[in-house]
Every structure is written in structure tokens, then in C-alpha cells.
Amino acid sequence: MANKFLIKNPIVTEKSTSLSGGGKYVFLVDNNASATEAKKAVEAIYKVKVIKTNVINTKNKTRRLGMSVGTKPGYKKIIMTLQKGQKLDVLPQ
């Protein structure tokens, strides 16, 4: 799988922004991506050294609007811990 299609985008929320102070960054990745593939992709794209990866799989959720029932798709996100002293500029300006 190509590196640029493996990492969809960084997740910028209040919680992920507070994690970035400790050298941890959260990325939305392809559902078929493994932790090692995502680690190599982040290291290649951002030119940093990743020392730890944590994977979070979110399952599909059923949602209802009136009588119609649908599903909200699941997704996979990965928390990357960078080597001490390194940081990324993923926040929108």
C-alpha cells in the first residue's frame, strides 16, 4: 500500500492537542493498515523517529433519524509516540 494513502490525516481535537505536548500525535489511518506500516509511513512523510504506536479500532455505530436507521462507519486511529526532542507541526494555521 502506498504511504501517502495509508495516513489519511492527523486528528486535531482538544485531547490530541494536549497529547502533543508529551510527544504523542494522533492520526486517522486506513482500516487495513497495520501498526508497523503506519509507523513507516509517518517516519517517511514527516522525517521523524517513532518509538511507540498504539492502535484504536472504532466499530460501526447504528444511528437513527426519525424512522430511518443507518450506520456511522467505523475507523482506525493510531497514536504515535515520537523520540524525545522531536515534534510535528500538524495543527492548522
N, C-alpha and C positions, 0 to 999 in steps of 0.2 A: 504494500500500500504506500502511496506517495506521502511524503512528510507533510506537504502543505495542506493536504486534505485530511490528515489524521487529527490535527489540532483545529477545532472549529473556531473557538475564540476564548479569550480569558473571561472569567466571570468576575464582574465588579459589583460587589454588594458591600454592605456595611461590615459584615462578618469577614469576608475575604480581604477587605482593605485592612482590617485590624490584624489579620494573619500575616499580611505582607511586612509588617513591622518586625516579625520574627523570622523572616526569610522564607515564608511559605506562600505559594501562589496557586490559585485555583483555575483550572482550565476545563472547558467543555470539550469532550473528545468524541470521536466516532464510537458507536456502540460495539463495533467489532475490534476495537483497538485494545492491545494488551498494555500492561504497565511498562514493560521494557521498550515496546515500540514507541509509546508516548514519551518516555524518558529520552530516547534517542532523538526524537523529533524536536523536543523542546531544546535540547542541547545544540542541535544543528541550527535551528531557527534563531535562537536568542544568544548563542555563543556563551553559555554558562555551564557550570558543573552541577548536576542534580545528584544529591546524595540519598534521597528517600522519596518514594512515591506511595501515596495512599489512594485507593480506588473506591469510589462510591457509585453504586448502581441504583438508580431510582426506577421503580417499576411503574407500569401504566396505571393511571388512576381513572376511575369512572366519574364522569361529570354529568350533571343533569341541568337542563334549561327548559323549564315547563314540562311538557310531556316527552320531549325528545331526550334521548340518552346517548352520550358519546363518550369517547375516551381521550384523555390527555396523554400524549406519548411519553414514554419513559426516556431517560437519558443517562449518560455516564459522565461523571466528572472526576478529575484526578487532582489531588493536592500534591504539588511538587515542593520539596524542601531543598533549597539551594545551599551550596557550600558557604560557610561563614565569610562575610565580607562582600558577597555578590548580591546584586539586586536587579530587578527588571523594571522597565518603565511601561507598564500595561494600563495605567489609568488614563482615561480620556482627558484631553486638554481642553 
